Amino acid sequence: MSNNEDAFKWQEKIKQDYPKLLKRIAYFEHDSGWEKLLRNLFDGIVGYEKIVKSDYVPAYFVQIKQKFGTLRAYFEGGDDEVVKMVDEAERISGETCEVCGKLETSKIRSHRGWFYTSCDEHAKGNANDDN
């Protein structure tokens, strides 16, 4: 995380805003640049769940993290439509800076064996960037 205090603030706020979806999430295992991406995902799921059939099992997330440079969101419940929304958010994360949320120059990078997604400004070790 870029700043522990800032990380705590955005994480607590997003958990307050989506209590049913995030009831099993203690913390997010990525930086705050993906907050908007997550909020768009959660808004989509909440909206979908308002119009879905009565036999639908509501979705809730059990882990949200960065792995191999992209978002990984593990959840229970939901249906194929929720799977599509999560898959799309995970895809977009590979083009979104994990630190600041910038899209224009963001890509998956490698530094000292670790993959992450960043814009040019937040790239680690620019001269040694594997990509």
C-alpha positions as CSV (number, residue, x, y, z in Angstrom):
1,M,0.0,0.0,0.0
2,S,1.2,3.5,-0.7
3,N,0.0,5.0,2.6
4,N,-1.4,2.8,5.4
5,E,-3.7,5.6,6.8
6,D,-5.1,6.4,3.3
7,A,-5.5,2.7,2.6
8,F,-7.5,2.2,5.8
9,K,-9.8,5.2,5.0
10,W,-10.8,4.2,1.5
11,Q,-11.2,0.5,2.6
12,E,-13.5,1.4,5.5
13,K,-15.6,3.7,3.4
14,I,-16.1,1.2,0.6
15,K,-17.1,-1.5,3.2
16,Q,-19.6,0.9,4.7
17,D,-21.1,1.7,1.3
18,Y,-21.5,-2.0,0.3
19,P,-22.1,-3.9,3.6
20,K,-23.9,-6.9,2.1
21,L,-21.4,-7.4,-0.7
22,L,-18.4,-7.0,1.6
23,K,-19.6,-8.6,4.8
24,R,-16.7,-11.1,4.7
25,I,-13.9,-8.8,3.6
26,A,-11.6,-7.7,6.4
27,Y,-9.3,-5.7,4.0
28,F,-8.4,-5.3,0.4
29,E,-5.1,-6.7,-0.8
30,H,-4.3,-4.0,-3.4
31,D,-3.8,-0.2,-3.6
32,S,-6.5,2.4,-3.8
33,G,-6.3,3.0,-7.6
34,W,-8.8,0.3,-8.2
35,E,-11.4,1.8,-5.9
36,K,-13.4,3.4,-8.7
37,L,-13.3,0.1,-10.7
38,L,-14.6,-1.8,-7.6
39,R,-17.3,0.8,-7.0
40,N,-18.5,0.4,-10.6
41,L,-18.5,-3.4,-10.2
42,F,-20.4,-3.2,-6.9
43,D,-22.9,-0.7,-8.2
44,G,-23.6,-3.0,-11.2
45,I,-24.1,-6.0,-8.9
46,V,-26.4,-4.1,-6.5
47,G,-28.4,-2.8,-9.5
48,Y,-28.7,-6.3,-11.0
49,E,-29.7,-7.8,-7.7
50,K,-32.7,-5.4,-7.5
51,I,-34.2,-6.8,-10.7
52,V,-33.2,-10.5,-10.5
53,K,-35.5,-13.5,-10.0
54,S,-36.5,-14.5,-6.5
55,D,-34.5,-17.7,-6.5
56,Y,-31.3,-15.8,-6.9
57,V,-28.7,-16.2,-4.1
58,P,-27.1,-12.8,-3.4
59,A,-23.4,-12.4,-4.1
60,Y,-20.9,-11.6,-1.5
61,F,-17.1,-11.3,-1.8
62,V,-14.7,-13.4,0.3
63,Q,-11.4,-12.1,-1.0
64,I,-10.3,-9.2,-3.2
65,K,-6.7,-8.9,-4.1
66,Q,-4.1,-8.2,-6.8
67,K,-2.5,-11.3,-8.3
68,F,-0.1,-11.4,-11.2
69,G,-0.8,-7.7,-11.8
70,T,-4.6,-7.9,-12.0
71,L,-7.6,-7.8,-9.7
72,R,-8.8,-11.1,-8.4
73,A,-12.3,-11.0,-6.8
74,Y,-13.5,-14.2,-5.2
75,F,-17.2,-14.4,-4.3
76,E,-20.0,-16.7,-3.4
77,G,-23.6,-16.6,-4.6
78,G,-24.5,-14.7,-7.7
79,D,-25.0,-16.2,-11.1
80,D,-23.6,-16.1,-14.6
81,E,-24.3,-12.3,-14.9
82,V,-22.3,-11.6,-11.8
83,V,-19.5,-13.8,-13.1
84,K,-19.4,-11.7,-16.3
85,M,-19.3,-8.4,-14.3
86,V,-16.4,-9.7,-12.1
87,D,-14.6,-11.0,-15.2
88,E,-14.9,-7.6,-16.9
89,A,-13.6,-5.8,-13.8
90,E,-10.6,-8.1,-13.6
91,R,-9.9,-7.5,-17.2
92,I,-10.1,-3.7,-16.9
93,S,-7.8,-3.8,-13.8
94,G,-4.9,-4.9,-16.2
95,E,-5.3,-1.5,-17.8
96,T,-5.8,0.6,-14.7
97,C,-3.0,1.9,-12.4
98,E,-3.3,0.2,-9.0
99,V,-1.9,3.3,-7.3
100,C,-3.8,6.2,-9.0
101,G,-6.5,4.7,-11.2
102,K,-5.1,6.2,-14.4
103,L,-6.0,4.3,-17.6
104,E,-4.1,6.1,-20.4
105,T,-0.5,4.6,-19.9
106,S,-1.3,1.8,-17.5
107,K,-0.2,-1.8,-18.2
108,I,0.9,-4.9,-16.4
109,R,4.6,-4.6,-15.5
110,S,7.2,-6.8,-13.8
111,H,9.7,-5.7,-11.3
112,R,12.0,-8.1,-9.5
113,G,9.7,-11.0,-10.2
114,W,6.5,-9.3,-9.1
115,F,3.7,-8.3,-11.5
116,Y,1.7,-5.2,-11.0
117,T,-0.4,-2.8,-13.1
118,S,0.7,0.9,-13.1
119,C,0.9,4.0,-15.2
120,D,4.2,5.3,-16.4
121,E,4.5,7.6,-13.3
122,H,4.0,4.8,-10.8
123,A,6.2,2.2,-12.6
124,K,8.8,0.7,-10.2
125,G,12.3,0.6,-11.4
126,N,11.5,2.1,-14.8
127,A,15.0,1.3,-16.3
128,N,14.7,-2.3,-15.2
129,D,11.0,-2.8,-16.2
130,D,10.7,-6.3,-17.7
131,N,7.9,-5.2,-20.1
